[in-house]
Amino acid sequence: MCQEPQWQSMMLEPADVLGVENLSHTGVLIQVWITTQPMQQWAVAGVSTADQTSF
């Protein structure tokens, strides 16, 4: 993802895969840590501005 042109300007370093968070019959949830440019975390995460919440 970090090597694709559309993401290169937003991501500061390659994603760090932390591991499997949940495994079920419906799929796998994998936790990933991504360092982004300031205010670009929502674009990289694929979250619309209407869905943003404070963490």
GUVEXSE-896662 format. One record per residue: residue number from 1; residue in one letter; z, y, x of N, C-alpha, C, O in turn. Coordinates in nm, 4 decimals, always signed. Layout:
N
- kolmar, vexfi, npz, npy, npx, capz, capy, capx, cpz, cpy, cpx, opz, opy, opx
- NUM, a, Z, Y, X, Z, Y, X, Z, Y, X, Z, Y, X;
...
This chain:
55
- kolmar, vexfi, npz, npy, npx, capz, capy, capx, cpz, cpy, cpx, opz, opy, opx
- 1, m, +0.0000, -0.1189, +0.0834, +0.0000, +0.0000, +0.0000, +0.0000, +0.1252, +0.0878, -0.0699, +0.2220, +0.0580;
- 2, c, +0.0761, +0.1233, +0.1929, +0.0866, +0.2390, +0.2822, -0.0452, +0.2690, +0.3536, -0.0684, +0.3823, +0.3957;
- 3, q, -0.1305, +0.1693, +0.3673, -0.2571, +0.1870, +0.4369, -0.3701, +0.2322, +0.3456, -0.4775, +0.2672, +0.3946;
- 4, e, -0.3492, +0.2325, +0.2149, -0.4524, +0.2757, +0.1209, -0.4569, +0.4273, +0.1151, -0.3524, +0.4920, +0.1082;
- 5, p, -0.5772, +0.4853, +0.1179, -0.5928, +0.6313, +0.1228, -0.5164, +0.7082, +0.0142, -0.4622, +0.8151, +0.0422;
- 6, q, -0.5112, +0.6569, -0.1071, -0.4453, +0.7294, -0.2158, -0.2942, +0.7409, -0.1960, -0.2316, +0.8291, -0.2549;
- 7, w, -0.2339, +0.6532, -0.1141, -0.0890, +0.6531, -0.0939, -0.0475, +0.7101, +0.0414, +0.0674, +0.7515, +0.0568;
- 8, q, -0.1365, +0.7136, +0.1392, -0.1018, +0.7544, +0.2751, -0.0333, +0.8900, +0.2829, +0.0614, +0.9067, +0.3597;
- 9, s, -0.0789, +0.9857, +0.2060, -0.0196, +1.1197, +0.2142, +0.1190, +1.1273, +0.1506, +0.1948, +1.2199, +0.1796;
- 10, m, +0.1531, +1.0321, +0.0650, +0.2820, +1.0352, -0.0052, +0.3898, +0.9508, +0.0619, +0.5085, +0.9809, +0.0494;
- 11, m, +0.3496, +0.8451, +0.1332, +0.4455, +0.7528, +0.1930, +0.4649, +0.7849, +0.3408, +0.3672, +0.7990, +0.4144;
- 12, l, +0.5895, +0.7966, +0.3846, +0.6204, +0.8309, +0.5232, +0.6188, +0.7105, +0.6170, +0.5970, +0.7258, +0.7372;
- 13, e, +0.6417, +0.5914, +0.5629, +0.6452, +0.4696, +0.6446, +0.6150, +0.3506, +0.5541, +0.6199, +0.3639, +0.4318;
- 14, p, +0.5842, +0.2359, +0.6109, +0.5566, +0.1180, +0.5276, +0.6771, +0.0792, +0.4407, +0.7923, +0.1042, +0.4761;
- 15, a, +0.6469, +0.0181, +0.3273, +0.7519, -0.0266, +0.2351, +0.8381, -0.1344, +0.3005, +0.7889, -0.2162, +0.3782;
- 16, d, +0.9665, -0.1332, +0.2680, +1.0616, -0.2325, +0.3170, +1.0990, -0.3230, +0.2002, +1.1677, -0.2800, +0.1075;
- 17, v, +1.0541, -0.4477, +0.2044, +1.0833, -0.5436, +0.0974, +1.2236, -0.5978, +0.1202, +1.2499, -0.6644, +0.2204;
- 18, l, +1.3142, -0.5687, +0.0258, +1.4538, -0.6097, +0.0386, +1.4770, -0.7519, -0.0081, +1.5715, -0.8171, +0.0362;
- 19, g, +1.3921, -0.8007, -0.0968, +1.4050, -0.9397, -0.1406, +1.3927, -0.9554, -0.2912, +1.3713, -0.8587, -0.3643;
- 20, v, +1.4069, -1.0793, -0.3356, +1.3991, -1.1128, -0.4773, +1.5297, -1.0734, -0.5448, +1.6379, -1.1146, -0.5029;
- 21, e, +1.5178, -0.9923, -0.6508, +1.6365, -0.9491, -0.7247, +1.6619, -1.0377, -0.8462, +1.7768, -1.0605, -0.8842;
- 22, n, +1.5541, -1.0877, -0.9072, +1.5695, -1.1710, -1.0257, +1.4502, -1.2653, -1.0361, +1.3371, -1.2277, -1.0053;
- 23, l, +1.4763, -1.3855, -1.0789, +1.3733, -1.4867, -1.0976, +1.3952, -1.5496, -1.2343, +1.5034, -1.6003, -1.2635;
- 24, s, +1.2921, -1.5460, -1.3179, +1.3041, -1.6046, -1.4513, +1.1705, -1.6653, -1.4934, +1.0728, -1.6605, -1.4187;
- 25, h, +1.1673, -1.7217, -1.6122, +1.0443, -1.7817, -1.6623, +0.9369, -1.6769, -1.6920, +0.8196, -1.7116, -1.7065;
- 26, t, +0.9751, -1.5502, -1.7012, +0.8788, -1.4441, -1.7300, +0.8243, -1.3766, -1.6042, +0.7262, -1.3027, -1.6124;
- 27, g, +0.8853, -1.4001, -1.4891, +0.8340, -1.3416, -1.3664, +0.9398, -1.3252, -1.2595, +1.0506, -1.3779, -1.2694;
- 28, v, +0.9022, -1.2501, -1.1563, +0.9886, -1.2264, -1.0413, +1.0057, -1.0760, -1.0250, +0.9082, -1.0011, -1.0321;
- 29, l, +1.1292, -1.0315, -1.0033, +1.1583, -0.8911, -0.9759, +1.1912, -0.8789, -0.8281, +1.2900, -0.9348, -0.7805;
- 30, i, +1.1068, -0.8050, -0.7553, +1.1244, -0.7876, -0.6116, +1.1675, -0.6442, -0.5847, +1.1031, -0.5500, -0.6307;
- 31, q, +1.2757, -0.6275, -0.5106, +1.3274, -0.4949, -0.4779, +1.2614, -0.4455, -0.3496, +1.2613, -0.5140, -0.2473;
- 32, v, +1.2045, -0.3233, -0.3574, +1.1326, -0.2640, -0.2447, +1.1853, -0.1230, -0.2223, +1.2088, -0.0494, -0.3181;
- 33, w, +1.2043, -0.0846, -0.0952, +1.2494, +0.0498, -0.0574, +1.1311, +0.1218, +0.0040, +1.0727, +0.0732, +0.1009;
- 34, i, +1.0939, +0.2391, -0.0519, +0.9807, +0.3164, -0.0016, +1.0273, +0.4579, +0.0277, +1.0863, +0.5227, -0.0588;
- 35, t, +1.0016, +0.5069, +0.1488, +1.0339, +0.6442, +0.1861, +0.9106, +0.7304, +0.1604, +0.8030, +0.7044, +0.2141;
- 36, t, +0.9279, +0.8339, +0.0770, +0.8149, +0.9176, +0.0369, +0.8330, +1.0626, +0.0811, +0.9405, +1.1034, +0.1250;
- 37, q, +0.7252, +1.1387, +0.0683, +0.7331, +1.2828, +0.0862, +0.8249, +1.3376, -0.0237, +0.8384, +1.2751, -0.1289;
- 38, p, +0.8882, +1.4534, -0.0010, +0.9741, +1.5111, -0.1048, +0.8992, +1.5281, -0.2374, +0.7857, +1.5757, -0.2404;
- 39, m, +0.9636, +1.4890, -0.3446, +0.9141, +1.5008, -0.4817, +0.7944, +1.4099, -0.5122, +0.7292, +1.4278, -0.6151;
- 40, q, +0.7649, +1.3148, -0.4267, +0.6535, +1.2221, -0.4511, +0.7012, +1.0836, -0.4947, +0.6197, +0.9950, -0.5207;
- 41, q, +0.8337, +1.0648, -0.5028, +0.8868, +0.9329, -0.5372, +0.8404, +0.8850, -0.6739, +0.8176, +0.7654, -0.6923;
- 42, w, +0.8260, +0.9745, -0.7692, +0.7868, +0.9340, -0.9042, +0.6401, +0.8933, -0.9081, +0.6044, +0.7990, -0.9788;
- 43, a, +0.5558, +0.9617, -0.8344, +0.4136, +0.9260, -0.8294, +0.3949, +0.7895, -0.7641, +0.3153, +0.7084, -0.8113;
- 44, v, +0.4674, +0.7641, -0.6564, +0.4572, +0.6355, -0.5867, +0.5143, +0.5238, -0.6732, +0.4608, +0.4129, -0.6743;
- 45, a, +0.6211, +0.5514, -0.7447, +0.6839, +0.4499, -0.8301, +0.6043, +0.4222, -0.9577, +0.6282, +0.3226, -1.0258;
- 46, g, +0.5102, +0.5103, -0.9893, +0.4305, +0.4913, -1.1100, +0.5037, +0.5313, -1.2359, +0.4732, +0.4811, -1.3440;
- 47, v, +0.6011, +0.6222, -1.2234, +0.6788, +0.6690, -1.3380, +0.6241, +0.8035, -1.3828, +0.6062, +0.8934, -1.3006;
- 48, s, +0.5972, +0.8185, -1.5130, +0.5513, +0.9474, -1.5624, +0.6661, +1.0466, -1.5640, +0.7824, +1.0062, -1.5626;
- 49, t, +0.6361, +1.1747, -1.5670, +0.7413, +1.2760, -1.5647, +0.8310, +1.2672, -1.6870, +0.9469, +1.3081, -1.6803;
- 50, a, +0.7820, +1.2160, -1.7970, +0.8631, +1.2007, -1.9187, +0.9676, +1.0912, -1.9027, +1.0692, +1.0923, -1.9722;
- 51, d, +0.9442, +0.9968, -1.8123, +1.0347, +0.8831, -1.7930, +1.1377, +0.9052, -1.6822, +1.2235, +0.8193, -1.6619;
- 52, q, +1.1322, +1.0173, -1.6098, +1.2194, +1.0396, -1.4965, +1.3651, +1.0550, -1.5393, +1.3950, +1.1210, -1.6388;
- 53, t, +1.4534, +0.9945, -1.4645, +1.5965, +1.0083, -1.4875, +1.6650, +1.0376, -1.3549, +1.6116, +1.0048, -1.2490;
- 54, s, +1.7802, +1.0977, -1.3596, +1.8561, +1.1230, -1.2373, +1.9252, +0.9965, -1.1915, +1.9771, +0.9203, -1.2731;
- 55, f, +1.9259, +0.9738, -1.0615, +1.9936, +0.8574, -1.0048, +2.1087, +0.9015, -0.9235, +2.1796, +0.8185, -0.8666;
